[in-house]
Amino acid sequence: MKKHIYLFMLATAALFITGCGSNEKKTIADNTPISVKVRTVGNDSDHSFLTASGTIQAVNSANLSTRIMGFVTKMPVNIGDNVKKGDLLVAINNADLQAKLAQVNAGITEATAAFTNAEKDYNRFKNLFSENSASKKEFDDMTAQYNMAKARLESAKQMKNEVDAQFTYANIRAPFSGIITGTFIKIGDLANPGVPLVSMEAGKATKISPSAKNSGGQYLVKATLDKTDVSILSGMFVTVQFPIEKQTKTDLVLIPKNALVTKGQLSGVYTISDNSTAILHWLRLGRTFGDQVEVLSGLAANEPYIISADGKLFNGVKVSIQ
């Protein structure tokens, strides 16, 4: 009986010793400092660019329409086609314009013949009047007929100019060299005045608006894009960085975005205490400058903060600087 009790006590003691050893090892493991990298506030406070968002668009862009009504007879372009200035894009049935042009040409022929006769009579009566062979009234009447014939001929010519101008709306041509970005009608459809038929784009430019009076305090900027292998299309959203003059001294406090710790709508960074432990500081952030963010409060100038760690950080964990 005593032997069994003795063995039981030895087993219990062994378990106790084993348990104590495990706790001691766990404590030692938990107290192992986490290796971290730090950076000091102010190292990047002279960042020399501003960031803004915008939309890609072509400076030369046009939605082409017509001022006449008619059926589309030709449409030799498709979306994505490159066209040159003056190329035909859309042709609209112009039979009525052709008939009107024939009438106008006939009127010009008639007016020209009448003016020619009136000019001959005017010159003859002018000579007779100078020789006192015609009265002043006869010469005045002939002068009036001459002027009316001349006016009728000019009117007929202006009507032809008007018809010719309408032909430009029957044959829609490219106003500049570019690419077709949209077609809104097809052969056989009825084209209506003012309704877009084709859209095209081309060209680049750089412009900064001199005033923000009518834009809600924002300055309109148009930036030229350098040639790139990346597929860039009109309508894409972009982020643009504008270089600014580097300042010799600034109170701006910037930290990298990847150093931030976020919980819900809160953002902060880990700093190191005097006891070499991590302490989480919640921050109030401001503007964004590329991969940097402005710190308005929560972090003092020249205060070191952790940018990366070899383990999971939390308040009070031991850390060692690499």
TIFI-872227 format. One record per residue (C-alpha): residue in three letters; x, y, z. Coordinates in steps of 0.1 Angstrom, whole numbers, plus 5000, padded with zeros to 4 digits. Layout:
ALAXYZ ...
END
This chain:
MET500050005000 LYS502750245009 LYS504550154976 HIS501550264956 ILE501250594975 TYR504950664969 LEU504650594932 PHE501650824930 MET503451104947 LEU506451064924 ALA504151084893 THR502451394907 ALA505751554913 ALA506951474878 LEU503851634863 PHE504251944884 ILE507851974874 THR506951924837 GLY504152184839 CYS506452444855 GLY509052384828 SER506452454801 ASN505152774817 GLU508752894821 LYS509552824784 LYS506253004773 THR507153304794 ILE510653324779 ALA509153294744 ASP506553564750 ASN509253804763 THR511353774731 PRO511554124715 ILE510154174681 SER512654314656 VAL511354634640 LYS512454914617 VAL511855274626 ARG511855614608 THR511955954623 VAL509256214616 GLY510656494594 ASN512956284572 ASP510556324543 SER508956654553 ASP510356834522 HIS508256624497 SER508056844466 PHE504856754448 LEU501056794450 THR498556524441 ALA495256564423 SER492756334406 GLY491256384372 THR489856234340 ILE491656154308 GLN490256324277 ALA491356444243 VAL491656814238 ASN490456794202 SER487056614204 ALA483956664184 ASN480356524182 LEU479456574145 SER475856634134 THR473956784105 ARG471657074099 ILE469456894073 MET467156604075 GLY467656294052 PHE468455934050 VAL472055814055 THR473455674022 LYS477055624031 MET479055564063 PRO482555444055 VAL483955454091 ASN483655244122 ILE484655284158 GLY488455274162 ASP489155384126 ASN491955644121 VAL490855924098 LYS492556224083 LYS491156574081 GLY488656604053 ASP487856234051 LEU484156154044 LEU482456024076 VAL478756024068 ALA476856094035 ILE473156194036 ASN470656184007 ASN470856523990 ALA468456483960 ASP466456783971 LEU469656993973 GLN470656873939 ALA467356993925 LYS467657323943 LEU471257363930 ALA469957313894 GLN467357583899 VAL469957813913 ASN472357753884 ALA469457823860 GLY468658143878 ILE472358253876 THR472358193839 GLU469258403834 ALA470458673857 THR473858683839 ALA472158723805 ALA469959003818 PHE472859183834 THR474859163802 ASN472059323782 ALA471559583808 GLU475259663809 LYS475359713771 ASP472259943772 TYR473760143801 ASN477060193783 ARG475160303751 PHE472960553769 LYS475960683788 ASN477660773756 LEU474460923741 PHE473961133773 SER477461263771 GLU476761363735 ASN473461523745 SER471661263723 ALA469661123753 SER467761293780 LYS468761273817 LYS465561083825 GLU466360823799 PHE469860783812 ASP468560763848 ASP465960493839 MET468660293821 THR471060333851 ALA468260193874 GLN467659893851 TYR471359823851 ASN471659833889 MET468659603893 ALA470059353869 LYS473359363887 ALA471559313921 ARG469559013907 LEU472758853895 GLU474458903929 SER471358753947 ALA471458443925 LYS475158393933 GLN474558423970 MET471758163967 LYS474257933952 ASN476657993981 GLU473857904005 VAL473157573986 ASP476857493985 ALA477057544023 GLN474157304028 PHE476057044009 THR478657044036 TYR475956924060 ALA474956644036 ASN478556514035 ILE480056514070 ARG483856524069 ALA486456494096 PRO487356844109 PHE490756714121 SER492856404120 GLY492056164147 ILE490255844157 ILE486555754155 THR485255704191 GLY481555654184 THR478955604157 PHE475255674165 ILE473555604132 LYS473755354103 ILE473055334066 GLY469255374059 ASP468555564092 LEU467055904091 ALA469456184102 ASN467856474121 PRO469256824126 GLY471356854157 VAL471456484166 PRO475056344169 LEU476056114141 VAL479756044148 SER482256134175 MET485956164172 GLU488956264193 ALA492556364188 GLY495256594202 LYS496956694235 ALA497657024252 THR498757164286 LYS496757444303 ILE496357574338 SER493357794345 PRO494458144358 SER491358174381 ALA489257954403 LYS486458214407 ASN483858014387 SER485057664397 GLY484457644434 GLY488057724445 GLN489457464422 TYR491957524393 LEU491357354361 VAL494557184348 LYS495057014315 ALA498256804315 THR499956644285 LEU500556274288 ASP503856134276 LYS503855844252 THR503555514271 ASP502955144264 VAL500055144289 SER496655144272 ILE495255484280 LEU491655564269 SER489555874271 GLY487255874302 MET489755694325 PHE490255834361 VAL493855924369 THR495956054398 VAL498456324388 GLN501456444408 PHE502556804402 PRO506056904412 ILE506357214433 GLU509257434443 LYS511257264471 GLN511057464504 THR514057504527 LYS511957484558 THR508457344564 ASP506257234593 LEU504656964572 VAL504756624589 LEU504556334564 ILE504655954570 PRO504355664545 LYS500855514542 ASN502155154547 ALA503255244582 LEU499655324593 VAL497555094615 THR493755124608 LYS490855014629 GLY487555124614 GLN487855494608 LEU490855534631 SER494455554619 GLY497655544639 VAL501255434641 TYR503355244666 THR506055434684 ILE508655304709 SER508555384746 ASP511555434770 ASN511155074781 SER511554954745 THR507854854741 ALA505454934712 ILE502855204719 LEU500055274695 HIS499455654688 TRP496155744671 LEU496556024645 ARG494556294629 LEU495556284592 GLY495356554565 ARG496256564528 THR497756284507 PHE500956334488 GLY501456024466 ASP502455734490 GLN502855984519 VAL500156124542 GLU500156444563 VAL499956414601 LEU498056694617 SER498356574653 GLY499356274673 LEU502956254663 ALA505656504674 ALA508456624651 ASN511556404652 GLU509656134670 PRO510555784657 TYR507855544646 ILE507755184635 ILE507555124597 SER507854744597 ALA508154454621 ASP509054084620 GLY506053994642 LYS502654114652 LEU502654444671 PHE500354534700 ASN500554774729 GLY503254684754 VAL505054424733 LYS508854424736 VAL510654544705 SER514254584693 ILE515354814666 GLN517254664637 
END
